[in-house]
Amino acid sequence: MSKKIQVELTRSVIGCPQWMRTVVRTLGLKKMHDKKVFNDHGAIRGMVRKVPHLVSLTEVKE
């Protein structure tokens, strides 16, 4: 089985540059405290590394 990670939007994107807003929206996060579960792979990890101050990342155990 593949690993899963949960990404949560912990800070607002108000005042952030447009490219950061685009990254957050691409992750599927619209509002504060939205959570999404993804398969753990490089593309998702790369997006999270671009906005680490806006999101939190936790590993999901199944």
N, C-alpha and C positions, 0 to 999 in steps of 0.2 A: 504494500500500500504506500501511496505517496504521502508525504508530510503535508500538513495543512497549517496555515498561518492566519491569524485574525488581525485585521488592520482597523483601527478606530481613529476617527478625526477628533483630536483632543483640543485643538485651538482653532480659532476662526481664521478664515482666509481674507477677511477684511483688511485692506492695507497691504496685501501681498502683491507681488508682480503677477501679471497675467499668466506667465508660464507656470507659476506655482499653482494657481487656480486650475489650470488645465490638467496638471498632473493629479491633483486631488479629485477632480471630476472624472478623469479617466479611470481612477481606482473605484469609481462608483459611489463616492462619499459626497453627500449633498449638504447635510446639516451636521451640527455639532453632535458628537457622540454616536454618529452612524457607525455601524460595524459591518464589515464584509469578511467572508472567509474565502481564501484563495488556496490553490495548490502552491506549494513552496517551490518557486523556480526563479531564475535570474531576472526575468523581466519585472516581476512584481517587486523583488528585493531592490532592484535598481531604482524604481519609482519611489519606493519608501526612502531610499538613501538621499534622494533629491529634496525631500521635505521632512526630515526627521524631527524638526521642531513643531510640526503641525500634527503629526500622527504618532500613534503608539502601535507597536508590533508585539504580538504574543503568539506563541506556538500553541496549537490546539492538539490535545491528545485524544485519540479515538480508541 
